[in-house]
């Protein structure tokens, strides 16, 4: 793919993700406003289901994992694996949506988005995406119970950056901080997962009203 084609796709994908971010903020506006769930919702919108690219390539993952194993618990490494899978799946689904939207990408409406969503299909992948988000949240909730995990994150920050793995490590740190601040994360994750599944089910059923 030529450079200008890369740039064109990146711009189109950015428009899609911006629209999706606004939809998510509308759907979960009450959680954003909740003192109990605000921190987790911010992380959910910006990291778990946002526009940040977490995947760094399998070679870079292999370079940093041996060092991370020494200072981080297995649950943290499991979270990284889930983050990479979620990032790859979300990227693939977004690419399909960009293609399905075609010229409507410059003026996305609920109707255009819903039509593209159904055209792409892949219902099992949508369900997997939502499941990965919930599982990531559960893993991050578990991290906050690990003793000295904050120290481990600080120790690994520089090695991760040098290995080109800084994005994923930063993701873990932000998630740990967000879930450490939040109480009732199980309730939060259940609400988010159920709502997103309801949105997906409604779209596949032809109900565009769930997009607001």
JOURNOR-V972207 format. One record per residue. N is the residue number from 1. RES is the residue in three letters. SS is DSSP state (~ for helix, > for strand, _ for the rest). PSI is psi in degrees with one decimal (none if undefined). BURIAL is 1 if it has 9 or more other ideal C-beta (glycine too) atoms within 8 Angstrom, else 0. Layout:
n-><N;N>
res-><RES;RES>
ss-><SS;SS>
psi-><PSI;PSI>
burial-><BURIAL;BURIAL>
//
This chain:
n-><1;2;3;4;5;6;7;8;9;10;11;12;13;14;15;16;17;18;19;20;21;22;23;24;25;26;27;28;29;30;31;32;33;34;35;36;37;38;39;40;41;42;43;44;45;46;47;48;49;50;51;52;53;54;55;56;57;58;59;60;61;62;63;64;65;66;67;68;69;70;71;72;73;74;75;76;77;78;79;80;81;82;83;84;85;86;87;88;89;90;91;92;93;94;95;96;97;98;99;100;101;102;103;104;105;106;107;108;109;110;111;112;113;114;115;116;117;118;119;120;121;122;123;124;125;126;127;128;129;130;131;132;133;134;135;136;137;138;139;140;141;142;143;144;145;146;147;148;149;150;151;152;153;154;155;156;157;158;159;160;161;162;163;164;165;166;167;168;169;170;171;172;173;174;175;176;177;178;179;180;181;182;183;184;185;186;187;188;189;190;191;192;193;194;195;196;197;198;199;200;201;202;203;204;205;206;207;208;209;210;211;212>
res-><UNK;UNK;UNK;UNK;UNK;UNK;UNK;UNK;UNK;UNK;UNK;UNK;UNK;UNK;UNK;UNK;UNK;UNK;UNK;UNK;UNK;UNK;UNK;UNK;UNK;UNK;UNK;UNK;UNK;UNK;UNK;UNK;UNK;UNK;UNK;UNK;UNK;UNK;UNK;UNK;UNK;UNK;UNK;UNK;UNK;UNK;UNK;UNK;UNK;UNK;UNK;UNK;UNK;UNK;UNK;UNK;UNK;UNK;UNK;UNK;UNK;UNK;UNK;UNK;UNK;UNK;UNK;UNK;UNK;UNK;UNK;UNK;UNK;UNK;UNK;UNK;UNK;UNK;UNK;UNK;UNK;UNK;UNK;UNK;UNK;UNK;UNK;UNK;UNK;UNK;UNK;UNK;UNK;UNK;UNK;UNK;UNK;UNK;UNK;UNK;UNK;UNK;UNK;UNK;UNK;UNK;UNK;UNK;UNK;UNK;UNK;UNK;UNK;UNK;UNK;UNK;UNK;UNK;UNK;UNK;UNK;UNK;UNK;UNK;UNK;UNK;UNK;UNK;UNK;UNK;UNK;UNK;UNK;UNK;UNK;UNK;UNK;UNK;UNK;UNK;UNK;UNK;UNK;UNK;UNK;UNK;UNK;UNK;UNK;UNK;UNK;UNK;UNK;UNK;UNK;UNK;UNK;UNK;UNK;UNK;UNK;UNK;UNK;UNK;UNK;UNK;UNK;UNK;UNK;UNK;UNK;UNK;UNK;UNK;UNK;UNK;UNK;UNK;UNK;UNK;UNK;UNK;UNK;UNK;UNK;UNK;UNK;UNK;UNK;UNK;UNK;UNK;UNK;UNK;UNK;UNK;UNK;UNK;UNK;UNK;UNK;UNK;UNK;UNK;UNK;UNK;UNK;UNK;UNK;UNK;UNK;UNK>
ss-><_;_;~;~;~;~;~;~;~;~;~;~;~;~;~;~;~;~;~;~;~;~;~;~;~;~;~;_;~;~;~;~;~;_;_;_;_;~;~;~;~;~;~;~;~;~;~;~;_;_;_;_;_;_;_;_;_;~;~;~;~;~;~;~;~;~;~;~;~;~;~;_;_;~;~;~;~;~;~;~;~;~;~;~;~;~;~;~;~;~;~;~;~;~;~;~;~;~;~;~;~;~;~;~;~;~;~;_;_;~;~;~;~;~;~;~;~;~;~;~;_;_;~;~;~;~;~;~;~;~;~;~;~;~;~;~;~;~;~;~;~;~;~;_;_;_;_;_;~;~;~;~;~;~;~;~;~;~;~;~;~;~;_;_;_;~;~;~;~;~;~;~;~;~;~;~;~;~;~;~;~;_;_;_;~;~;~;~;~;~;~;~;~;~;~;~;~;~;~;~;~;~;~;~;_;_;_;~;~;~;~;_>
psi-><133.7;160.8;-44.2;-29.1;-37.5;-45.7;-39.4;-45.5;-42.7;-39.6;-40.8;-41.0;-38.4;-38.8;-42.7;-47.9;-32.3;-43.1;-42.6;-37.4;-40.8;-39.0;-43.8;-41.1;-35.8;-45.9;-37.1;30.6;-38.0;-34.5;-35.5;-35.5;-9.5;124.1;-32.1;-37.6;2.0;-48.7;-45.3;-36.9;-41.0;-44.9;-42.0;-47.3;-37.9;-28.6;-55.2;-34.0;27.0;-152.8;7.1;136.7;118.0;-28.8;140.2;-3.6;143.5;-34.4;-42.2;-35.8;-45.5;-31.7;-36.0;-25.6;-43.9;-38.0;-38.3;-33.4;-31.1;-26.7;-12.4;146.2;162.5;-31.0;-32.2;-39.5;-36.0;-38.2;-40.8;-44.1;-42.9;-37.9;-40.8;-43.5;-42.8;-42.9;-44.5;-42.2;-43.3;-39.5;-43.1;-44.2;-38.6;-38.2;-40.3;-37.8;-41.3;-44.6;-44.0;-33.5;-32.1;-131.8;-16.7;-7.4;-26.3;-13.7;64.2;132.0;164.7;-40.2;-45.0;-42.7;-46.0;-41.0;-44.2;-39.1;-45.5;-32.3;-41.9;-41.2;-127.0;50.9;-40.2;-34.1;-36.9;-41.8;-38.9;-40.1;-47.1;-39.6;-39.4;-38.6;-46.0;-41.4;-38.9;-43.5;-41.2;-39.1;-41.2;-35.2;-40.0;-31.9;-35.5;-13.7;-6.8;129.7;139.4;16.6;-34.9;-39.3;-42.0;-40.9;-42.7;-38.9;-34.1;-5.5;-50.5;-48.0;-38.6;-42.0;-42.3;-29.9;2.4;19.9;19.6;-34.3;-46.5;-38.3;-41.7;-37.3;-46.3;-43.2;-43.9;-41.1;-43.4;-45.2;-41.8;-46.3;-24.4;-33.3;-18.8;137.3;152.0;40.8;-30.9;-43.6;-43.2;-48.4;-36.3;-43.8;-48.6;-48.8;-43.2;-42.1;-44.6;-35.1;-38.2;-39.8;-46.9;-46.0;-42.2;-41.8;-43.6;-24.8;-2.9;10.8;102.5;-7.8;-20.7;-12.8;-6.4;none>
burial-><0;0;0;0;0;1;0;0;1;0;0;1;1;1;1;1;1;1;1;1;1;0;1;1;1;0;1;1;0;0;1;1;0;1;0;0;1;1;1;1;1;1;1;1;1;0;1;1;1;1;0;0;0;1;0;1;0;0;0;1;1;0;1;1;1;0;1;1;0;0;0;1;1;0;1;1;1;1;1;1;0;1;1;1;1;1;1;1;1;1;1;1;1;1;1;1;1;1;0;1;1;0;0;1;1;0;0;1;0;0;0;1;1;1;1;1;1;1;0;1;0;0;0;0;1;1;1;1;1;1;1;1;1;1;1;1;1;1;1;1;1;1;1;1;0;1;0;0;1;0;0;1;1;0;0;1;1;0;1;1;1;0;1;0;1;1;1;1;1;0;1;1;1;1;1;1;1;1;1;0;0;1;0;0;1;0;0;1;1;1;1;1;1;0;1;1;1;1;1;1;0;1;1;1;0;0;0;1;0;1;1;0>
//
